[in-house]
Amino acid sequence: MTPVSPNDDRIPHPDGHPVRTETDSLGSLDVPADAYWGIHTARALENFPISLRPLSVYPEFVVALAQVKQAAARANVQIGVLDARKAKQIDEVCSEIIAGELHDQFVVGVIQGGAGTSTNMNTNEVIANRALEKAGHALGDYRHMHPLDDVNRSQSTNDTYPTALKVALIHSLLQTLDELDLLRLSFLTKGAQFSQVLKVGRTQLQDAVPMTLGQEFHGFATTLEEDHARLGELVPLLSEINLGATAIGTGITADPNYAAAVRGHLSAITGYTLVTASDLIEATSDAGVFMTLSSTLKRAAIKLSKICNDLRLLSSGPQAGLGEINLPPRQAGSSIMPGKVNPVIPEVVNQVAFSIAGADVTVTMAAEGGQLQLNAFEPVIAHSLLQSLSWLRNAARTLRVNCIDGITANTERLAAQVESSVGVVTALTPYIGYAASSSLAKTALMTSASIPDLVVEAGLMTRAQVEKILAPDRLSGLEPVTAAMSVITPEMLAAHAAEEGGQAD
């Protein structure tokens, strides 16, 4: 049996490579000589070999961290607490990170203890060491640029981490909204394409009344439109930040003018209209907005999963199932059954929804787990939300491109089902009455005769009248049923009832 490698074997260590020695309050530690991260990051790598997923798997979060550090440097030089030369060096490195460079240096695991301190320290060290390198100094020579005294000036993990997370969430949410809207438009396109395709609607999986396939797909689009709106409403909530609160919300170690200055710079850098929370104590300890986002994502994912359930059912078969629609074949479906093709795209969207629902439980428990002035569990909140947004976005894209855009309708099968369905008798009830309609439905089920034929044979309506009432626009509700004329007389109903009574005898 092949032994399983321990987690720490898969994390970068300096063994066998040139090293430099760094020192902190706990002692000294060797780190790779060419690493931009330092001793605090190294300790995190040893302590948290949990997820095997480095921070760099969420580039939007790395970028947001750099944007916060860039805004802080600009604010610090503006209020006169940071040397202009150092501020410029920090600013330049942050621009590199924002442009996508150095992301491989953000190596701490996404799941970590310490309320995100390891993430903040990783960021500070990368910026400081890259600035040192650009200035011609050795990596780790923090006399010229210090990760804490300079890069982290006026800051605490407890305000930089949640602020960067909110910025990253806004960025990711806006991208997800774009994909959901494209999927909505795809459903609308199919709705228009199938607007004249009649089908049998179903309630509790039993035949109900006719509708159009277009109405069904239009309903899918409306569902997405509603969730798009709910998610969009969260952008202003995420735009409230606690930057300047520092450790617990009192702003200790930060100049009184820092909060307003850094918020202005961060808004300019990100392009988002950010606001400073009115109560920084509350904003530093509360995780309510993350729960709201998580639950709204769950709602959208679950509703999209329900749509995928419908698509799988409507496409079931292709011979022994409903077989109303055809999903584009994407890959062979079985290693033993030749020719079998499975609805793999809706299935993967289902699984994304299951994961997002689970992540919502995680976020809820993490938000509840906060104590006193800080929530220590924001790393798992960050991981859960960023993954949920990414997965929902990717699911919407693959569903649109690899499934919805290629769906076709089995029009002949649908037409035959409508013609043979007793459900169409419901449309005749306003004209021939419930009793006669019920009798006709019973006869149709017993004889397999069509409702239109039975109505005409009973003399209750002419063929032209039946065809008018059972026209697609009328059956699907696109044309009001009240626009029809009354065509049945009491004498005709009595004659039909007498005839049915004679047959029963």
N, C-alpha and C positions, 0 to 999 in steps of 0.2 A: 504494500500500500504506500502510495506516495505521501510523504509527510507534508502537512500544511505549513507554509511559511508564516511565522509570526508577523503581526502587523508592522512592527517597527523595522522589519527587514525591507519594507517597501517605502520607507520614508528617507529622504536625503540625509545622509550622515557623512561626516568628514573622514571616516576611516579610509586609509589608503590614498588620501588626496592631501595636497598642501593645505595647511590650516593657518588661521590666525587666532590668537587668544583674546577673548573679551572678558570683562569683569563686570559683575553687578553686585547688589547687596548680599546675594547668596554665595558669591564666590566667583571662580573663573571657569570658563568653558571654551573648548576649541570649536570653531565654526569653519566651514570651507573658506579658504583664502579669497576665492573669487565671488563669494556670495554677497549680494547687497543686503541681505538680512543679517541680523546679528544675534547676540546672546539671548535676548528675550524671545525671539522667534525660535531659536534652537531649543529652549526649554519647553516651549509649547509643542514642538514636534515630538519631544520625548514624553510629554505628559498626556497628549491627546491623540494617540494612534487609533482613532475611533472610526471615522467615516471613510478614510482613505480618499477623501475628496478635498483637494486644496481650495482655498478661497478663490483661486483663479477660474474655477468652473463657473463662477458668476461674474463675468467681465463687467457687467453693469454696476456691480457693487464695488469692484476695484476702481472703476472710473469715478464713482461717486465719492469714495474715500479720498481720491486725489483732488477732486473738486472741492471738498471740504477743507483739505489742507491748503490748497491754493487760496481759497477765500480767507482762511485764517491768516496766512502770511500777508496778504494784501491789507487785511484789517489791522494787523499788528503793526505794520509799518506806518499805516495811516494814523494810528493813535500814538505812535512814537515809542512802542515797546520792543521793536525788533529792528536790528540794523538793516538798512536798505539793501546792502549788498547781499546779506544772507537771505533776505526776503526774495530778491530777484533769483537767487540760485534755487531756492525752494520752488518758486513759481515755475521756473523752466523745467525742472524735473517733473513737476505735477503735469505740465503740458505734455511731456513725453508719455506719461502713464495714461493720460486722457486719450492720447492718440493711439493707444494700444501697445506701447512698448513696456517692457519690464514686468508684464503680467506673470511671467513664469517665476518671478521672485516672491509672489504672494502665495506662500506654501503652507501656511497654518491651516489646519483642518477646519471645515465649516462648523463642526460641532466641537465646542470647547467650553471649559469652565471660565469664570471670571468676567461674565457680562460683556464679552467682546474685547477685553483688554489685549489679548494676544493678537487679534486682528489689528487693533490700533497700533500696537508696538511694531508689528510686522511692517505696517505702512510707514511709520516714523523712521524705522531703520533703513528701509529701501530708499526713501527720499533722501535721508541724510547721507548715506554711503554713495549714492549716485551723484549727489551734489559735491561730495568730497572728491570723487573721481574726476568730475568735470573741472574742478578747481585745481587739479594736479596733486591732491593729497592722497595718502594711503587709505584704503578702506579700513574703517574702524578707528581712525584717528579723530575722535570726536571732539578734540580741542578746537577744531575749526568749524565744525557743524555738528551740533548735538541733537540726537533724535528727540529728546525730551525738552531740553532747555530752549531749543530753537524751533524745530518742526512742530512740536506739541505745545508751543507757547500759547497761553490763555485757554487751554483746552483740557478736557478730561475725556476718557473713553465714554463716560456716561452722557456726554452731549454730542460728541463727534460720531460715535457709532450709530445711535438711533437716527441722527440727522442724515448720515450717509445712507442708512438703510431706507429711509423714507424717499430720498432722492432716487435711489436705485429702483424702488418699488414704483414710483411715478413713471420712470423711464420704461420699465418693463410692462407696466399696466397699459400705457399708451400704445405700445407695440401690440399687446394682446388685443386691445380694443380694435385696432386696425384689422387684425386677422379675423376677429369675430364679425366685423362689418363686411368683410369680403365674403365670408361664408354666408352671411345673411343675404347678400346680393345674389350669390349662387343659388340659394333656395328660391329667391324671387324669380330668377330667370327660369328655373324649372317650373315654378308655379304658372308662369305665363305660357310656357311651352305645353303644359298639360292642362290648360284651362278648359278645353273641350272634351277631355277624356273622362267619361263617366265611370264610376266604380261604386261598389257597395261599401258604405260605411259600416263600422262595427262598434258595438259597445259590449264590453265583457267578452270579447272574442266571438260574439254571436252577430249574425247578419242584422243590420239595422236599416237605415234608409240610404238612398243614393246621395252621392256627392261627387265632386270632380277630384281627380288626382291633383289638379292644380290647387284646389282649396287646401288639400292636405299639406302640400309643400309650402303654400303661402303661410299656413299656420306655423310651420317650422321657422320660417323667416321672422314672423311676429314674435315668437318665443325668444329668438336671439336678439331682436331689437329691444325687447324689454330688459334683458339682462345686460345688454350693452349700456343702456341708460343707467341702470342701477350701479354698474361698475364705474361709469364715468362720473357719477356723483361723489365718488370717493377721492378724486384728485384733490379737491380743496381740503379735505380732512387730512390727507397725507402731507399737504403743504404747510401744516403747522409744525414748526420745529422748536427744539429746546436748545439750539446752539447758543452758547453764552451762559448756560446754566452751570457749567462745569460739573462738580462732583455730585451734588444732590439738588441743585436748583437755586442755591444762594448766590452763585456767580463768584465764589471765592477764587482768588488768584487771577481773575480777569478784570480788566479796567471797566468801569461802569459804562463806558461808551463802546465797548467791544461788541456786545450782542447786536446792537443796531447796525454797526459797521460790517460785521461779518455776514449778517443776514442779507444786507444789500449787495455785497460782493458775490455771495453764493447765488443769489437770484440772477445776477447778471451773467455769471459763469454758466449756470444751468439753463437759463431761459425760462425757468419756472417762477411764478409769483409766490414766493415763500413768505410766511409771516411768523414772527416770534410769538410763542405761546404766551397768553396773558398771565398764566400761573406756572412758573417754571418748576416749582416744587412738584405740582401735580403732573406736569408734562414729563418730568424725569422718572417718575415712579409708575405711571399708568401705561398700560399696553392695550387700551380699548380699541384704538384705531386698527391695530393689527388683527384683532378678533373680528372687527367689522369687515375688513377686507377679506379675511379668510372665509367667513361665512358666506359672503357674496360670491366669492369664487366657487365655493362648494355649490351654491344654488345654480350658478351658470353651468357648472360641469355636470351636475346631476340632470338638469333639464336637457342638456346636449346628449347625455347618455341615454335618456328616454327616447329621444329622436332616433338614436342609433339602434335602440331596441326595435323601434317601429320599422326601420329600414331593413334590419335582419329578418323580421317577420314577413314583411311585404315581399321580400325577395326569396323567401324560403322555397325550396324545391330543388331543382327547377320544375320537376314534373309532379311530384307528390305533395308539394306545399302550396302556399297561396300563389306564388309566382306572378304577382301583379307587376313587379318592376324587375329590371335586370341591373345589378351592380356590376361595374367594370371588373372583369377578372384580373386579379393582381398577381397571383402566384398559385402554383399547384397546391391543392388542399390536403392531400393525403399521400402517405408513403405506401399505402396498401391498396387504395381504391383509385384506379386510373380515371382521369377525367373529372374528379371531384374538385370543386372550387369553393372556398369558404369566404364568408364576408369579413375578411381580416381587418379592413380599415375600420368599420364600425366596432369591431371587437377591441381594437387597440384603444379607441376612444372610450369605450366602456371602462377599460382598465385604468385609463388616466383619471376618469371620474372617481373610481374606487380609491385611487391614491390620494386625490385631492380631498375626498371626504375624510380619509384617515389623517391627512395633514391638518385638517381643520380641528380634529380632536387634539392633536399635538399642540397647535397654537393656543387652543382654549385652555389646556392644562398648564401650558407655560405662562400664559397671561395670569392665570389664577395663582401661580406659584410665586409671584413676586412678593417681596416682604419689605415693609417700611418704605424707605426712600428710593429703592431701586429694584428693578427686575433683573435678576441675574441670568435669565434664560432667553435673552434676546437672540443669541446665536442660533438656537433651534427654531425660533420664530422666523429669523431671517432665512435660514435654509428651507424651511417649509414653504414660506410664501414665495420666495424666488423660484423654487422648483415648481410649485403649483402654477405660477404664471407662465413659466417657460413651457411646461408640459401642456397646459391648456392652449397656449398659442400654437405650439407645434401640432397638437391634435386637430385644431381648427384648420390649419393649413393642409395637412394630409387628407383630412376628410373632404375638403373642398376640391383639391387638385386630383386626388386619386380615387374619389368616389362620386361625389355629388355631380360634378361637371359631366360625368360620363354616364349617368343613369338614363336608361330608356324604359319606356312603358310597354307592357304586353297588351296593346289596345284591344286586340280581338278577344283575348281571354277575359279582359275586364268587361267588354261589351256583352259577352255571353253570360257572365255572372249577373250583370244588371238585368238582362232580359229574363233570366230564369229565377231571379230573386223575388220572393213574395214581398220584400220590403217596399217595392214600388207602390204597393196598394195603399200605403200611407198617404201618398200624394193624391189618391182618388177619394179619400175619406170625406173631404169637404163637399164633394159632389154626389156621392152615392150613399154616404152615411157609414157609421162605424159597423153596424150590424151586417150590411151587405159586404163591406170590405173584409170583415172577419170571415164571412162565409166563403168569399172568393179565395182568400188566403188558404183556408182549410182545403178547398177543392184543389188549388194549385199544388199544395204539398202532397196530396193523395194521388194526383194524376200526372204530375210533372208538366202540366199545361202552363202556358205563360199567362200572367195576369192580363195583359192587353187582349189576348185572344178570348179569355173567359168573359171579360167585360163586354166585348163586342158581341160574342155569341149569346150573352144573356140579354142583349138589347138595351143595356144600360147606357151605352154611348156608341157613337159612330167611331170608326177607325181614325178619322181625322181629329175628332175631339180627344181621343185617348192619346194620340201622338203629340198633340199640342200640349196637353197637361204633362206628359212624360218627356217633354223636350229637355235637353241638358240644362238650359238656363233655369227652367222651372223646377226641375228635380233638385238642382244644387242650390236653390234659393236665390239665384242671381236675379230672377224675375219674380216679383211678388205673386204668391198664389192667389191673393185676393183680386188680382186682375182678371181672373177667369170668370166666365159666366156660369150661372146655374143651369145644369142640363138634365137633372133628374126630377121626375114628377112623383107624387105619392103613389099614383097608379102603377108606375113602373117598379117602384120599390116593393109594393104589395105583390105584384105578379112574380117578381124575382124570389120573394120570400116563400110564396106558395110553391114555386117550382122546386126550391131547395127542400121544402118540407116533403114534397112528393118523392124526391130522390132518397131522402132519409128513410122513408117507409119501405 
